[in-house]
Amino acid sequence: MKKSKVTKNNGITLIALVITIIILLILAGVTIAILTGENGILTKATESKEQTEIGEEKEAIGIAYNGVKIDNEGKGVSATDLQTELRNNGYNATVVDNGNGKLLVEFESGREYIIDNNGNITIGDNTGETIVEGVKIPEGFHHVEGTTITGGLVISDEEGDDLNNSADGNQYVWIPVDGILGEDGKTVQNAVDGEIILGRYVFDSNGDIDISLTPTTLGEELKIVSTDSYGFTETSTGNGNTVAKDIEGFIESVRQNGGYYIARFEASQNTETNKAESKYDKTVWNNITQPDASIACQDLCTGTNSDLMNSYAWDTAILFIQKYSGDEDYSRQFRLQSTLANTGKATDGTKYDVKSNIYDMAGNCREWTTESCTSTYNPCTFRGGTCGDSTSSSYYTCNRILCNISDSSKYTSFRSILYL
């Protein structure tokens, strides 16, 4: 009887197959990381290519700039001349005047460069923002020609707009800031000495900062007089009223960007969106409560934060106006026109309330803010002068008046702020 021959199966087991697959996956992961990771071969190659292109573009700007300067016998280089020279040299670049002796150059690659009047070239932030006198212009806005930081730098969301608002754009004014109260050694005394320090201030009868009543840091409670039973706060929690949507974000933006924008005019109403506008000679948006005013100021434009005026923004704007407008007691101005007017227009022929290109902080309507009062029944705060006040006892630019959450009147309006 023959014995049957047993054939041995040398195939791999399931466990071995799984182990092999795991090893292959690990190797694939390592290979991908080597190629595409933060320090990978492909990433480094891309970065190297980009740096080479940046170097070439900066060199092209330098050659074109020096060429124009030689042709102009050492005189200034205009945006038009530089753009023409770059295109003659084979680069389809766009050049615009960024103000303060600086030109902004944008290549087809999307990269932006800034060249100053000494020929120094820096890379732009490529966020869609341009820079005028060191101030970022938000995406979708344009610098209004002829306006400067110290005179009140104006921006508009309509290109070609002017100080007469002839293009009917929404206009805002830049408030430059020299520091934050309580940070980097900045004190109330710095503000007294003329620096524009972000803070909340109490002003005396001469229009000067009252050091004894002004908080020394941002978060402190403020009282108009030391015997007041009610205080005023600007925090992320209110007392029944609507607070700033992100007061910490606003402060951080001011810290990073050196300022913020306030609406040039008291609010008018966009009837399609029910949002606040900032336009000249429009019917002022009054008879509105503080919560509704807050809603109307939020989400006004893409890529830029907007909100109802807060107390930091209001008081620091007073410092800016008093420093640069020549009106050193603007904080104590009141009732600069005696009848309710369209925004930015005194109907009775009396003088306009316009300082540093900002209208009506001391006149026309008093204005809602996000500041909270500790009063249970009157947690809202409005600021500024009003045409409805016939005495000199209240409603100064700097005054804080507490109100109920349901209050509204024809003498009460508001304005928005923008921050980057």
Secondary structure, DSSP 4 states (H G I P E B T S, - for coil): -PPPPPPP--PPPHHHHHHHHHHHHHHHHHHHHHHHSTT-HHHHHHHHHHHHHHHHHHHHHHHHHHHHHHHTTT----HHHHHHHHHHTT---EEEEEETTEEEEE-TTS-EEEE-TT--EEE---SS-EEETTEEEPTT-EEPTT--TTT--EEESSTT--TT-TT---EEEEEE-SEETTSTT--HHHHHTT--EES---B-TTS-B-TTTS-SSTTS-B-SSTT-S--EE-SSS-SSSPPPS-HHHHHHHHHHHSEEEEESS--EEETTTTEEE--TT-----S--HHHHHHHHSS-STTSEEEE--HHHHHHHHHHHHHHSS-TTGGG---SSSS--STT--TTSPPP-EETTEE-SSSSSEEEEEEEES-SS--EEEES--TT--SSSS--SS--EEE-TT---TTEE--EEEE-
